Amino acid sequence: MTDTTRLLVVEDLEVQYPVRTPEGRTVARAVDGVSLHVNRGETLALVGESGSGKTSTANAVMRLIEPTGGRILFEGRDLVPLSGRALRSLRPRFQMIFQDPFESLDPRRTVLDTVMEPLVVHAMGADRAEREAMALQALERSGLSPAGRIGARFTHQLSGGQRQRVAIAAAMILEPALVVADEPVSMLDVSLRAGILGLMAHMRDQLGAGYLFITHDLSLAWMFADRIAVMYLGRIVEEGPSAELIAAPAHPYTQALVSVIPVPDARDRRERIVLTGETPSPIGIPAGCRFQPRCPLYRALGEPERCRTEDPVLLPVPGTARSAACHQIA
């Protein structure tokens, strides 16, 4: 893999939030040593339940929050120490699509002004007429036609699907190299999701951009992403090519997630794995394997001491292109 192919490299990322408890002040370890990479022209899906740390990871990559530790290398340059003008100069190269198009768009602005705003912020386009022309083209590419009529509307006059297309147009008008998409279709009706994902895939292919795609829906990740990284309690527990990971998940947590993916043919259904107990708090991550308190394999093997005392790290799964963090994978 060449350096020019690897677009984003995250190394040992940590995000901690101060928390006050009855016992005193402590921290919630929302992201606890995450390493991942995104190549040009590919999509990496970061999958996890609510509270797994996936959105904190996305916000740290975008430098919307300050990481506590680690490195975020974008096109070979570490974003963590950058601030002010140095960071702003790079922002056109990496953009974000937010989960909620109802909250992320200003209802006081017209659609045209909303899509033009990134051009204004980053001083792109010779004048307003040129920026308007660029914004109208972006709306047309996003499937919002006739662009002139839709551009004159306010965002609150649009449907949910149209609003998300506006958000995509505003993010992609700068032709970024990296797009971080945080649950971009979770607020939309199921009937609209395929159209939005198809639009995102088309734009990715046109620009050769890399996507970090955040989702709680493993089946959606399977459909849309080239690779999947499964996150649990602040840590990636398995990573690999999407089709391979779904066909033969290695980590017990991934196995449980895959077991509940709906399949059309009853003969292809897997026995559902039911996890017991609640996910531990990031304030008090258990010793050893953080999945051990809920792990069916741990109980089936007689509760091995190593699982209670040693924190597993991501290691290659023999004979595959995947990595997993489990002591029981030989």
N, C-alpha and C positions, 0 to 999 in steps of 0.2 A: 504494500500500500504506500503510495507516494504522499509526501506532505501536501501537495497541491490537491489531492483527492480528499483528504481529511479536512473537513470544513470547521467542525467544532470538536474540541476535546475537553472534557471535564475530568479533572483529577482530584479525587479525595475531597469532594465538595461537602462542606458542613454548613448548616443553617441552624442556629439556636435562637430561641426566643426566651427572654426573661419571664419567669413565672413566680408569683407569690403563692405559697401554700401555708397551711396552718403551722408547718414546721419551720417556715422561713422562706427565703428567696432561693430559687434554683433555676434551672433552664429546661425547656422542652427541646429535645434533640430531633427537630423536624426532618432534617437531612443529615445523615450520619455516615459520611464517607462514601459518597456516590461518585463513581467513575463511569463515563460513557463517551461515545463519540458519534458524530453524524457526518456522513460523507456527502459530497456534492451530488445532487440529483437523486438522493434517496430519502426515505422516510423512516425514522426510528420512532416507534410508539413506546411511550412510557406509561405503563399500565399499573393501576393499583386502586385499592378501595379508598374511600374518603378517609383522610388523615394519614395516608401512607407517605406523604411528603412530595408527591409529584408536582403539585402546583407551586410549592416553595422552591423546588428545583427549577421549574420554568421561570419563576420570578427572579431567582438569583442569576440564571443565565442571561436574562434580559437586563440585569442590574437595576431592577425595580426595588429589590431589597439587597441589603449588604450581606454577603456570605461571611460566616464566621471563620472559615478556613477553606483551603484548597485553591485550585487554579481553574480558570475558565479561558481556554485558548480559542480565540476566534480568528481563523485565517492565520494562525501562528502567533497571535499577539494576546497576551494575558489581559483580560478585561478587569480583573479584580483591583489592581492598583490605580486604574484610570478614573478620572472624574472630570467634571467641568467640560472645557472645550475639547479635550482629547477624546472623551467618551462621546460627546455630541457629534464629533466628526465621523465616527464609525456608525452611528445609529441608522443612517439610511441603508446600511448593509445588513442589518438584522432587525426584523419587525415581528410584531405579535398580533395574533388574532385572539380576541378574548371570548370567554364562554357566553356572556350575556349580551346580545346585540341591543337589548332594551336599555341596558345601563351604560354600555361603552360608547354610545353615540349621543351627542348633544342635541336635544330636541329643539333647541333654539336656532340651530343652523340648518340651512338647506342641504340637500344631499350633495349638490355640486360643491358647496363650500366645505363640506365635511371631507370629500375626497381630495379637494385641493389643499387642504390644510397641511399635510406633510410637505408638499412642494413649497409652501410659504415658509414653514418652519426651517426648512433646510436650504432656502434661497435657491430653488431650482425653477427653471423657466425664466425667459427673458422679461416677461410682463404678465399681467393678468390674463390677457387674451390667449397667450400661449399656455398658461396654466389651465385655463378653462378648456382649451382644446385637448390637453393631455388628460384632464379629468373625465371629459366626455368619452374619450377613447377607452379609459379604464372602466367606465360604467358599461359600455358596450361589450367589452371583453368579459365582464362579470355577469353577462346575461340580463342586464337591465336596459331594456330597449322599449320605446325610443328614449335615448339617454337625455335628450334635451328636456322632454316632458318630466321624466322622473327626477332629473337634476334640480328642477324648480320646486319640487316638493320638500316638505320638512320630514325628518326621519320618523316622527311619530305618526305620519300618515301612511307608512308602509307596513306590510306584513312582516312577520318574524323572519321568513326566508329572505325577503327582499332586504331587510336590515342587515342580515349577516352577509349578503352579497355586497352591500355598501361597505361594510367593515373590511371585507376581503379586498375590494377595489382600493380602499384607502391604504391598506397594508402593502399591496403589491404594486402600487403606482410608482414606488421608488425602485422597483426591480431589485429587491433584496436578495442576498445570497443565502440567508438563513431566515426561516419563518418558524416561530414558536407558536403553536396553535393549542390553546388551553380549552379542552372540551368544546370545540367549535360547533358541534351539532347537538349537544345534549339538551339544549333549550328548545329545539325545534321538533315539530311533528315528524313522526317516523317517515311519512310520505315525502318530506322535503330533504331528508338527510342525504340520500343518494345523489341528488342533484348538486348539493353543496360540496360533497366529497369529490364528485366528478369534476367540478369547477376547480377545486384546489389541486387535484391531480394534474389537470390540463395545464394550469399555470406553473406548477412545479416542473413539468416536462418542458414547457416553453422556455423557462428561465434557467433551467438546470440547477434550481435551488435545492437546498436541503431542508427537511422539515423535522422538527421535534414535536411530535403529536402526542398531546396529553389526553388520556381517556381512562375512565373506569371500566369501559366496555371491551372485554377481550375479543369478542367476536368482531367488533368494529375495527380493532387494531389488526386482526387477522386479515380482514378484507382490504385495508387501506395501506398498511405499512410493509416495508421490506424486512425490517427487523423489529423484534419486540424485546423490551426490557421490563421485567416484572418487579414491582417495588412493594416492599412490605416493611412497615414501621421504620422508614427512613433509609432503607438499604435496598439495593438491587439484589434479588435472590436468584434470578435466572435471566439470561440474555441469549438471543440467537435469531437465526432466520425465522420468519413468521411461520411458514408452512411446517418447518421441521419442529419448532417448539410446540405447535398445536398438535401435531401428529404423535409426538412422543415426549411429553413434558417430563423433565427429570426431577425438579424440586417438588416436594409434597404440596407446597402452597400452589404452585402452578398447576399441578395435577387436579387440585380441588377446583380451581377456576375453570379449567378446561372441561371438567366433568359436567358443568351446568350450562355449557354452550348449547343452544338449541340446534338440532340437526333435523333435516326434513325426513330422512329415512330412519325408521325405528331400528333397523338392523345395525346402524352405525352409532347408536347411542351408547354412551359409557355409563357404568354404574356411578350414580351421583355420590360424591364424597361430601359428607356433612361435617363441617368444622364445629367443634364445641368451644364454648367460652368466648370471651370478648378479646379483641385486640388490645394488648397492653398499652399503657399510656406512654407517649414519648418522654414524659417526665421521669418514668421509672422503667426503663428498658431492662428486661430480665437478663441475668448473667447467662453466658453460654449462647446458644442459638436463640435468637429473639422469637422464632416461630415455635420453639419447643413446647410452650404451654398449650398450644392448640394442635400440635402435629400428630396425626394418626399413625405415621410411621414410627415416631418416637415411642408411642405406647405399644405398638405391635412388636417392637424389638425389645421390649422389657425395660424401657427408660434408660438407655445407655448413659453412663456418667459423662462421657465426652460432650454429649449434647447439652448437658446442664452447666458445663464449666468452660468450654472452648467456643469462642465466637468464630463460626466458619467464614471463610473468604471465598470469593468467586474463583473457581478453578475450572479448567476445561473438562467437559464431559467426554470420556473416552469414546472415540469412534464417531464423534459428531462435530458440528461447527458451533456448538453452544458452550456456555459456561454456567455453572450453578454453584450456590453456596450451601452445601449440605455435606455433613460428615459421612453420610451413609452412601454417597455416590462413589463407587470405586473407580 
